[in-house]
Amino acid sequence: MPMTLNPFSAATDYPSMLRKIAAYHFAIATFVVLFLWWQVPELAKAADRVPFTVEVRGNKFPFIVILVSLLTAFISRTIKFHDRLSDLFGIRQGFDVHSILIPMALAVGVQVSVPKIKSMFEKRKELMAKTFYAYASSGPEKAVIDRHYITIALDQWSWYWIVLEGTGLLLVGSVVLAVFGKFAAAYVLGGAAVLGFWLLSAIRSQCARYALQQVELIVDDSERCAAIARHFGAI
C-alpha cells in the first residue's frame, strides 16, 4: 500500500502503522533537536561546525539537526522502539489480558480464576493468536468481523505509540536542557511530556473500548464461541 502524505490518515494495517509512527517520530525528534539547538549555545556551536545547511521556508538550519532526527527515526523504526517500550513496561501484555482475553473468556462462559489469569499472562501470545487475531486480523481477506472495527482500533493504537515515543523524546530533551542549566526551557518540554502522559491514558481508554467492540463481534457466533472456549479450557 503506498504511503499517503496526509499525516492524519488512518493506519489500515501493521506496515502502515509502522510508517505512521516513524514519520511522527521524525517530526517530533526534529522539533526537540531544533529546540535544543535554539536554547543551548554549546550545542548550536557544535552543530554549526558542519558546513551543510537545510533551508525550510527561507530559514536555514544545520544539516546535523535533520541528520540526528533521521537517525533516531531510523533506529526507532528498525528496532520497533514502541514494542521495546511496551515489553519494558508490560503495556500490551496487560492490555491484552485485561481488556481482551478476560472479557472474551467470560463472554464464552469460561470461569476466570486467579490461576486462569496467570495462565493467560504466560500464554498470552498463543491465546491472542487463536482467540482474537484468528478473527480480527488486519491482514487482507483474513478478518472475520467487519474490518471497520479493526481499522479504527489499529489506528488508535498507532496514535498511542506515537504519543508514547514522542513523550520519551520530550523527556530526553528536557533532561538535556536541565543538564545545561536551561531550566525554564526544560520545564516547557517537561510540561509537554506531562500532557503526553495524560493523552496516553485517554487513548488507552479508547483502545479498550474498541477492543471490547471487537470481542463482542467475535463471540457473536456459536461456533466461534465453542472454539474459543476450547482454547481457554486447554490452558
QUIVENBEL-V355484 format. One record per residue. RES is the residue in three letters. PSI is psi in degrees with one decimal (* if undefined). Layout:
# QUIVENBEL-V355484
res:RES psi:PSI
res:RES psi:PSI
This chain:
# QUIVENBEL-V355484
res:MET psi:127.5
res:PRO psi:148.0
res:MET psi:127.4
res:THR psi:152.0
res:LEU psi:-6.8
res:ASN psi:114.6
res:PRO psi:-14.7
res:PHE psi:8.0
res:SER psi:148.9
res:ALA psi:144.0
res:ALA psi:122.5
res:THR psi:-14.2
res:ASP psi:178.1
res:TYR psi:-44.6
res:PRO psi:-41.9
res:SER psi:-31.0
res:MET psi:-42.8
res:LEU psi:-39.4
res:ARG psi:-40.7
res:LYS psi:-43.4
res:ILE psi:-44.3
res:ALA psi:-40.4
res:ALA psi:-43.7
res:TYR psi:-33.8
res:HIS psi:-44.7
res:PHE psi:-44.3
res:ALA psi:-45.3
res:ILE psi:-40.6
res:ALA psi:-40.5
res:THR psi:-43.3
res:PHE psi:-46.9
res:VAL psi:-44.9
res:VAL psi:-41.1
res:LEU psi:-38.5
res:PHE psi:-42.3
res:LEU psi:-42.9
res:TRP psi:-36.6
res:TRP psi:-37.1
res:GLN psi:-26.9
res:VAL psi:104.7
res:PRO psi:-36.9
res:GLU psi:-41.4
res:LEU psi:-36.4
res:ALA psi:-42.9
res:LYS psi:-41.1
res:ALA psi:-41.4
res:ALA psi:-36.9
res:ASP psi:-14.0
res:ARG psi:-22.1
res:VAL psi:121.6
res:PRO psi:-21.4
res:PHE psi:143.9
res:THR psi:161.0
res:VAL psi:129.4
res:GLU psi:126.6
res:VAL psi:110.8
res:ARG psi:45.1
res:GLY psi:-6.9
res:ASN psi:130.8
res:LYS psi:133.1
res:PHE psi:148.5
res:PRO psi:139.2
res:PHE psi:-31.3
res:ILE psi:-30.1
res:VAL psi:-48.6
res:ILE psi:-36.8
res:LEU psi:-43.7
res:VAL psi:-42.5
res:SER psi:-42.9
res:LEU psi:-40.1
res:LEU psi:-45.4
res:THR psi:-38.7
res:ALA psi:-39.8
res:PHE psi:-45.6
res:ILE psi:-43.7
res:SER psi:-43.9
res:ARG psi:-40.3
res:THR psi:-44.8
res:ILE psi:0.8
res:LYS psi:65.6
res:PHE psi:-36.5
res:HIS psi:-34.1
res:ASP psi:-38.7
res:ARG psi:-40.9
res:LEU psi:-39.2
res:SER psi:-43.3
res:ASP psi:-40.8
res:LEU psi:-43.3
res:PHE psi:3.1
res:GLY psi:31.6
res:ILE psi:-57.5
res:ARG psi:-32.8
res:GLN psi:-50.3
res:GLY psi:-39.2
res:PHE psi:-47.8
res:ASP psi:-42.7
res:VAL psi:-51.1
res:HIS psi:-31.3
res:SER psi:-12.2
res:ILE psi:-59.7
res:LEU psi:-45.9
res:ILE psi:-49.5
res:PRO psi:-37.2
res:MET psi:-42.2
res:ALA psi:-44.6
res:LEU psi:-38.1
res:ALA psi:-28.7
res:VAL psi:10.5
res:GLY psi:17.8
res:VAL psi:131.6
res:GLN psi:123.4
res:VAL psi:112.7
res:SER psi:173.1
res:VAL psi:-46.7
res:PRO psi:-35.6
res:LYS psi:-41.4
res:ILE psi:-39.3
res:LYS psi:-41.3
res:SER psi:-33.9
res:MET psi:-41.4
res:PHE psi:-41.9
res:GLU psi:-34.7
res:LYS psi:32.7
res:ARG psi:-51.1
res:LYS psi:-41.8
res:GLU psi:-45.2
res:LEU psi:-42.0
res:MET psi:-39.5
res:ALA psi:-39.9
res:LYS psi:-30.1
res:THR psi:-20.1
res:PHE psi:-60.3
res:TYR psi:-19.7
res:ALA psi:-22.2
res:TYR psi:-17.6
res:ALA psi:37.0
res:SER psi:145.3
res:SER psi:-5.1
res:GLY psi:151.2
res:PRO psi:131.9
res:GLU psi:20.6
res:LYS psi:-18.7
res:ALA psi:139.7
res:VAL psi:-37.5
res:ILE psi:170.6
res:ASP psi:125.0
res:ARG psi:-20.6
res:HIS psi:-42.8
res:TYR psi:-31.4
res:ILE psi:-42.3
res:THR psi:-45.0
res:ILE psi:-33.1
res:ALA psi:-43.4
res:LEU psi:-43.1
res:ASP psi:-38.1
res:GLN psi:-39.9
res:TRP psi:-34.1
res:SER psi:-40.2
res:TRP psi:-34.9
res:TYR psi:-48.0
res:TRP psi:-34.4
res:ILE psi:-48.0
res:VAL psi:-38.0
res:LEU psi:-49.9
res:GLU psi:-40.1
res:GLY psi:-39.5
res:THR psi:-40.3
res:GLY psi:-42.1
res:LEU psi:-40.9
res:LEU psi:-40.3
res:LEU psi:-41.6
res:VAL psi:-45.0
res:GLY psi:-38.9
res:SER psi:-41.1
res:VAL psi:-43.0
res:VAL psi:-43.9
res:LEU psi:-40.6
res:ALA psi:-38.2
res:VAL psi:-36.8
res:PHE psi:7.9
res:GLY psi:13.8
res:LYS psi:71.6
res:PHE psi:-36.6
res:ALA psi:-44.9
res:ALA psi:-36.0
res:ALA psi:-37.6
res:TYR psi:-32.7
res:VAL psi:-50.7
res:LEU psi:-36.8
res:GLY psi:-39.7
res:GLY psi:-38.8
res:ALA psi:-35.5
res:ALA psi:-39.2
res:VAL psi:-42.4
res:LEU psi:-37.6
res:GLY psi:-41.5
res:PHE psi:-38.0
res:TRP psi:-42.2
res:LEU psi:-37.8
res:LEU psi:-42.8
res:SER psi:-42.7
res:ALA psi:-42.9
res:ILE psi:-39.0
res:ARG psi:-37.8
res:SER psi:-40.5
res:GLN psi:-40.2
res:CYS psi:-41.2
res:ALA psi:-39.0
res:ARG psi:-43.6
res:TYR psi:-36.3
res:ALA psi:-41.6
res:LEU psi:-36.6
res:GLN psi:-43.0
res:GLN psi:-40.3
res:VAL psi:-43.6
res:GLU psi:-38.8
res:LEU psi:-38.4
res:ILE psi:-43.2
res:VAL psi:3.2
res:ASP psi:47.5
res:ASP psi:126.2
res:SER psi:-37.5
res:GLU psi:-41.6
res:ARG psi:-40.4
res:CYS psi:-43.8
res:ALA psi:-41.8
res:ALA psi:-41.8
res:ILE psi:-42.5
res:ALA psi:-37.0
res:ARG psi:-39.3
res:HIS psi:-41.3
res:PHE psi:-36.0
res:GLY psi:-20.5
res:ALA psi:-7.5
res:ILE psi:*
